[in-house]
Amino acid sequence: MGLQGPRSKVANATAPARRTPTQERAKATVTKLLDALGEYVAEHGFRTLNATAIAARAGVGVGTLYGYFPDIFAVLEAYAERSLAAWLELWRRTPAFEPYEDWRNAYHRAYRATLEHAKDDYAYILLLNAAGVAPELNDVVARIRAAHIQASVEILQHANADLPPGHAEAIAAVMLRAGWGGVLDVLITGDEVLRDEFEELMVRYLSTYIEGGRAR
């Protein structure tokens, strides 16, 4: 069974909300809907995801959900957009890939902070690893992954990785496929050896391109 609920023909590539909440009450309602979606996906995955379940979990009517979003896919993308903003803020605070000689230490700190935050944003980790789960979800996941790759490119640029055009995107894509698959495995298994081995694997991969805050 794929994602349930109609895919609105008016939803464009960015799947915006139907109307932007401006009052505090409206903002609180949207927050409830996004929180509800995250909780539902973390517990049940995507195959039974539908607007009615999310609205009920948020304590509102399904008509309220459709008042802000054209369909369940738009809610999913809004959730991912919010999550990605939170991840970027986390990495900037860490800070990730600082442009100094000991960039490995910066990566280690960012990696551990990522694992801690991932426990509270499990639905986003599932989203990044969801390609091919359901045909209806593929376009949404592709846009989410593309936005995440661009965010990773920003981190590489922060590290002064002066890479050829397109190379940073390719590295970020590898990190997304391997990196977030690894994070998901660590979350599922809780295996500390796997955690440490995966951390070192990513450091060895990145050291091919970043050394002392500069690309080789």
N, C-alpha and C positions, 0 to 999 in steps of 0.2 A: 504494500500500500504506500502510495506517495503522500506528499504533503496534502492535507485536506483543505478545502476552501478554494473559491474561484480566484484565478490570477487576473487582476484588473487590467484591462487594456489601456487604461490611462496611466498606469504606473510606468514612469520612464526609467532610464538607466540608473538614476540615483534613488528612485523610489521614495520621493519625499512624503512627508506627512500631508494629509489632506488639508489641514489648517495648522498654523503654528500657534501653540499655546502661549498666551501673553500674561494671563492672570495667574496668580499663585495656585488657585484651585485647579485650573486646567493643567498647569505644569505638574502638579502633584498627581493628577490622574494619569498623565502620560508616563510619569516615573513609575507608578504602580503597574501599568501595562508592561513596561519594559522589564521591570523586576520580575513580574509574573512569567513573562516569556523565558527569561534566564533560568528561573527555578524549574519551569516545566521541562525545558530542553535538558537541563542537567539531570533530571530524574528519569525522563522518558525518551530522550532523543528527539528525532525529527519526524519519524514516520507517522505519528498520530497527532502532530502539531496542527491545531486549528484555532480559529478566532474565538469560537464559543468557549473552549477550554481556557484560553488565556484571559478572556473577559471575566469569566467566572472566578478564576484564581485571583484576579485583581479586585474583585468585588464590585464590578460594574456590568452593565448590560452590553451585549454585543454591539448594539447600535452606537454606544459611546465609543467603542473601539473604532468602528467605521467612521465615526465623526472626525477622528484624528488621522486615520490611516486608510488608504484605499483597499488594503488586503493584508493578510497575515505576513506576506513576504516583506511588505514595507515595515511592519513592526520588527521583523527579524533584522532588516538592514539598519533601522534606527538603533536597535539594541547593539549591533556590531559597531556602529559609528560611535556610540557612547563609550563602549568598551575600549575601542582603539584609542580614543582620546585619553582615557584613563591609563592605558599602557604607556603611551608616549610621555605622559606626565610622570609616571613611575620611573621610566628610563632616564628622563632628564634630571630627576632628583637623585638617582643612584650615584653619579651620572654614568651612563653607559658609554663605553668606548671613548673615554676622555683622550684628547690629543696630547698625551705625554708618553714618555718612554715605557712606563709600566702599564700599558694598555691591557695586558693580560689580567692584572689585578682588577681593573675596571670591569672587564668581562665577567670575571668570577663573581664579583659583587652583584652585577646586573643579573647573572644567571640565577643566583640564589634568591634574589628579590623577585625574579620572574616566577620561580617555583612557588614561592609563598603566595604571591598574588593570584596565581593560576588556581589555587584551591578555592578562591572566592569568585572566580570568573570561569568556572568549568565549562559553561555553555559556549563561551567564545573559543576555548581550546577545541571543543568538539566541532565548532563551525569551521575552523581553519583546517580541520582534518576530514571534512565532510564531503569532499569532491566525489561524485558518483554515487552518493547514498540514495538520492531520489532525483529523477529527471527534472521535476519541477523546481528543485533546489539548486540546480547546477549554475544557472545564471546569477543567482543571488550570491552563492559562494564564490564564483569567479570574481565578482565585483569586490567582495569583501577581501579576498586574497590579494587582489591588485592594489587595493588601498593599503593593506598591511605591508606589501612589498615596498611601496613608495615610502612608508614610514620607516622601514628598515634602511632604505637608501639614505634617508635623512640622518640616521644614526651613523652610517658609514662615512657620510660627508663630514659629520661632526668630528670623526676620528682623523680627518685630513687624508682619507684614502682617495688619492688622486687617480681614479681609475678611468680607463677609456670609456667613451659613450656606450651605454648598454651593459657594460661589465658589472657595474654596481647592481643593476637590476637583476642580472643573472645570479650574482652571489646571493642577493636577498632572496631570490626564488629558491635557491638550494637550501638556504637557512630556513625558509618557511616549510619546505617539504620535509627536510630531515629534522630540523630543529624542533618544530612544534609536534611532529610525530613522536620525537623523543620525550618531549615534555609530557605528552599524553601518556606514554608508556610508564614514565616515572610516577605520574599521578595515580595510575591504575594499580601498579604493582607495589609502590612504596619502597622499591629496591634501592638501597643506598649505593650499592656497587654499580648498578646501572646508572644511577644519577651521576656518580663521579666519573665513570668511563665516558659517558656521553658528553659531559662538560669538557673533558680533556680532548675528545674527538673534535668538538667544535673549535676549541682553541687552536689545535693543529691546523684545521682547515683555514681559519681566518689568518693565521700567521703567514700563509702564502701571499697574502695581499696587504697586510698591515704589519709594519715593524717600526717601533718607536714612534707611533703616531703618523707614519707615512707609508704610502704604498711602496712595495718593492718595484 
